[in-house]
Amino acid sequence: MSMSRTDLISIFRMELLSRRSDLKQEVLDAVRRFDVSIGWHYILDFIWLLEGVETLPPGSTILDAGAGHGLMQMLLAARGHKVLSIDYSPRIPFDSYRAKASIRVLSRSGFDEAYLERVRARGMDAGVSDEPLAVLAEKGVDIVYWRADISDLSPLPNECVDAVVSVSALEHNSKEKLLTCCSELERVLKPGGTMHVTVCGSDREEWFHEPSKGWCYPEKSLIEYFGLRNPESNFSEAEAAFAELKQGDGLKEHLSESYFVSGDNGMPWGKWNPEYLALGVRKNKN
């Protein structure tokens, strides 16, 4: 796909694994280094996202939306970026993350402060702040975990981050909330900045994948929800891309062990059977 400044919908093709074998190795090395589980298609997601932000200079401020305990924030920090990691859940950074990055934990005012006490009990500095970017700007701070709702980032000023990324998180919202999330993420993005988001795709109508609790979006829904302007799209390749996923070469051999212990996930009981497309959405703030 073109790397121009147009909006983009990109169904991931397996050639991404060989074309950017350097990024694939970077991801696999990080999985081992941090001993984390990743989603069945996340190698593709991470490669696409890393490729999308690789021209940003070190020290750029990147918002990771719905970051959870995801690996993307660590990959970005390792490249020298400042990461504002936002999630609604009360997270405590993994010890393996803390060993490699300086992480501060904050909660937006009005949230349960008992969460912060649990963080402090682990020997970490934690507090309430509606100015997480000021903390992130401090010398030596790599990542700020900020507990907040992506659909309401009102404490953040307009046009305050250089880029936005999100890894398979936004599809867990209702249509109405997704629209609000997209609006808020675009609001805080600086002019000329880019939003890179991975979500689940559908080659038919919009539908809900119960095991992973996420919506799968066709092309028309992606254009509407993200407010894309005449996007480039490879949805014409959906059938071929699905066939590649079903084959799974380059992905299934890295399937996390966590899939094999439950049927309540995107690859129930570890049986390789993709039910939706993996894709990325790029939106530019021109």
BELNORBEL-V942669 format. One record per pair of residues at least 12 apart in sequence whose C-alpha atoms are under 6 Angstrom apart, sorted by the first residue. I is the first residue (numbers start at 0). J is the second residue. If there is no record, write none. Layout:
BEGIN
i->(I,I)
j->(J,J)
END
This chain:
BEGIN
i->(6,6,6,7,7,7,7,7,8,8,8,9,9,9,9,10,11,11,12,22,33,36,39,57,57,58,58,58,59,59,60,60,60,60,61,61,61,61,61,62,62,62,63,63,63,64,64,65,65,65,66,66,66,67,81,82,83,83,84,84,85,85,86,86,87,87,87,101,101,102,102,103,104,104,104,105,105,105,105,105,106,106,106,107,107,107,107,107,108,129,149,150,150,157,157,158,158,158,159,159,159,160,160,161,161,162,162,162,163,164,164,164,165,166,167,167,170,170,170,171,178,190,190,191,191,192,193,193,194,194,195,195,196,196,197,197,198,199,199,199,200,200,200,200,200,200,201,201,201,201,202,205,210,210,210,211,211)
j->(230,281,282,230,231,232,280,281,232,279,280,232,233,278,279,278,277,278,240,46,95,255,254,79,80,79,80,81,80,81,81,82,160,161,82,160,161,162,163,82,83,163,84,164,165,85,165,85,86,168,84,85,86,86,141,142,142,143,143,144,145,146,146,147,146,147,148,140,141,142,143,143,125,143,144,125,126,127,144,145,127,145,146,127,128,129,146,147,127,154,180,179,180,186,187,187,188,189,187,188,189,188,189,189,192,192,193,194,194,194,195,196,196,197,197,198,198,213,214,213,224,284,285,284,285,284,282,283,281,282,280,281,279,280,278,279,278,215,276,277,215,216,217,275,276,277,215,216,217,275,217,217,263,264,265,264,265)
END
